Amino acid sequence: MTETDRQIDRFHTAVRLLPDSLRRRALLLDDRGKASAEEIRLRVGRPLSVLRPEGETELEGEGVTGRELALLVELATGASVQSSRRELSGGYISCRGGHRVGLCGSVYLDGGHMAGFNAYSSANLRIAREKRGIADGLADRLFRGGSFRSTLIVAPPGAGKTTLLREIVRLLATDSRRRPARRVSLCDERGEIAAMWEGAPQLDVGERTDVLDACPKSEAVMAVLRAMNPEVVALDEITDPADVAAIERARNCGVALLATAHAAGLEDLRSRPLYRDMLTGGVFENFILIRRSGGRREYEIAKGDRLV
């Protein structure tokens, strides 16, 4: 089966989460559209739309209704909204197969924190995507002296940081002719990397990867350092001072790191106080910059200030 065929299959499993009326519209896409679809967007009063690398396109048909959004949530949770309260309090639902539903609408609070939804206004069905091969030209350049060097993937939201991180994790944790597998501990707080379902990764993260999901990253990093003896610790989206502190402690333990951060580039990254000390402290030796060009993603590696 080709990668295109696999992605069409993932599209078909993802749209099973849609109510019948919306599923029929989505299935009218041709195979090229299905294979390239990254997200299906639902907004009350607007037609269903599909996000692909070249942009978002509305499909023909009537506007999505609030009832259809409620049905989507029922299907995504297996008609057990109560059992998904923890995820809903974070605004999303993880689904079998690695797909994910993000939600917006009118929320209710518990103790001043978001606890769930009174009504839904929009949803984002993110289709699980594995892009095998995208890191083949990068992985060897992240090593020095036979050792993987700590690497930060830098790009704006939606540029494919998580997909690239997952593929690098898979390569690091899988035996190959070029190098033996490393023990990788993956801190997957929001379930977007391995997409765990009943204890099993729904997406390929390699042979020697141990996954700790649904745990705040700062706590997860310390937990895997104590329990799993990793050679590499991987995590997505450094967003909090506690994440930075945990990363610095891991570095002091001699563990290599692989992480992502939202920024337009290195200058943007340096301008943010959260990252400044981490950068000047030399926590990361490699920086992968992702840019879109003509609907395609391009990757550059920076070592310090020098692009190589």
Secondary structure, 3 states (H helix, E strand, C coil): CCHHHHHHHHHHHHHCCCCHHHHHHHCCCCHHHHHHCCEEEEEECCCCEEEECCEEEECCCCCECHHHHHHHHHHHCCCCCHHHHHHHCCCEEECCCCCEEEEEEEEEEECCEEEEEEEEEEEEEECCCCCCCCCHHHHHHHEECCEECCEEEEECCCCCHHHHHHHHHHHHCCCCCCCCCCCEEEEECCCCCCCEECCEECCCCCCCEEEEECCCHHHHHHHHHHHCCCCEEEECCCCCHHHHHHHHHHHHCCCEEEEEEECCCHHHHHCCHHHHHHHHCCCCCEEEEEEEECCEEEEEEEECCEEC
